[in-house]
């Protein structure tokens, strides 16, 4: 998919390869690349999942793999958690007693 | 594009100059012969007075937050106290600050200073509320802003609380650089400082700590007016140590010399802070022992040569509490007091709930912060995320919680329990690096100030460290 110049996108790049990471790190960290994510406007048209260059909010020009076009915020209030309702009942009952 | 882009060796060589240029402070002038440095000189040499700090904060909607008595939480704690016990619990509602947390107090002074010194922009390395605070104040001063976060694990899964903080930073116009798990964040941060020439809005600079002094000062003065006395205790959620340090300094400045200052951290023992696997198995991204203990043991592990946050100089006692109890008290705060806050900022509230039961009824314990909540940060997304990461959510004995494996909620308010970390244990860890050094009188004096103990005790603890080492 070709993404047009000027689109707001998210890129990802590898700052350090696993073989160059500090050997003092826990194994799960040492064996994976050190990655960076950034957002900005595409300087030139680019293919999704290919190398691209962006200009960021502070006018820095950086390069990485184009991962997402017009990235949205995906965090939320999560799934329903029954245990919260259980805690709520415990607290209300202990402080105010049972409803008559 | 599988190439390294971070020149770690070069950055390591240049780091002193990068920091000096980006903080606008030459830390070398505070150094003394031997192991110590002049902490008071560093704190007094900023060109910003306490009166200036108050003025600066007032102009940007920072400080003078409400101090409220949590009557219903107090009533709840008294149900489990013996006759005549159950101290009054007050909360300084720091969520009312610009950007929603006490961190705005720190950022207000840093960013004011950056503007005054002519920097074009500011950078802060933080996955926490400090990012939003720096971003909001940079926006107010018309400065560029970059926030650097540790956010994702290697499977590209982000901690929801950190995503929310990134959103807040972007809402204030900041550029957010997100990184995967690892201490190399420091080098990515140095690289940005070097390339941009921006100001390092370090959490640990003297400005960052001076900004919190108003918090302790306000607590002491407000209670003098409303209750006719200083509080018996103030409890601070402790991570990097700056919150406790600044608050304690403010209390002392107001004359509250008898007020005890306690630290509280969520217990995350067993989870490695640099582990990619452990990263998303914890529910608290700050206020936990993974920061609290190492920073108390060695405050100078931060992003400046000498941290202004030095909690062991001020702390009277230090407690830990489990994640489940903090979630429980977060729920209690919402449904008993109408305050939807936290959860991380409620760590000290959970500890205060238990401690109040051991204090007399007419005594006052102040929980000195709260933080805003919302998508990602709220306890429901946190618990839902924990469950998705195979952490068991159960009711039982909170002290049996195993961080990363389960979260144990108390079955009753009476089961909220805490552990005390003996301060001598932390002091000994602090002293370990000096055990084979010959120390001068000036060195010993420095250690007395650093650890808030006498000459004799410094010598005694060093002796104990040596004996323990020989036994091994």
Interface residues (C-beta under 8 A of the other chain):
Chain A: X13 X14 X15 X16 X17 X20 X21 X22 X25 X26 X28 X29 X32 X33 X34 X35 X36 X37 X38 X39 X40 X51 X56 X57 X58 X59 X60 X63 X64 X65 X73 X74 X75 X76 X77 X78 X79 X80 X81 X83 X84 X86 X87 X88 X90 X91 X92 X94 X95
Chain B: X1 X2 X3 X4 X5 X6 X8 X72 X75 X76 X79 X121 X144 X145 X146 X151 X152 X154 X156 X158 X160 X163 X164 X167 X170 X173 X174 X175 X176 X177 X178 X179 X180 X181 X182 X183 X184 X188 X195 X196 X272 X274 X275 X276 X277 X278 X327 X328 X331 X332 X335 X336 X375 X376 X378 X379 X380 X381 X382 X383 X384 X385 X387 X388 X393 X395 X409 X411 X412 X413
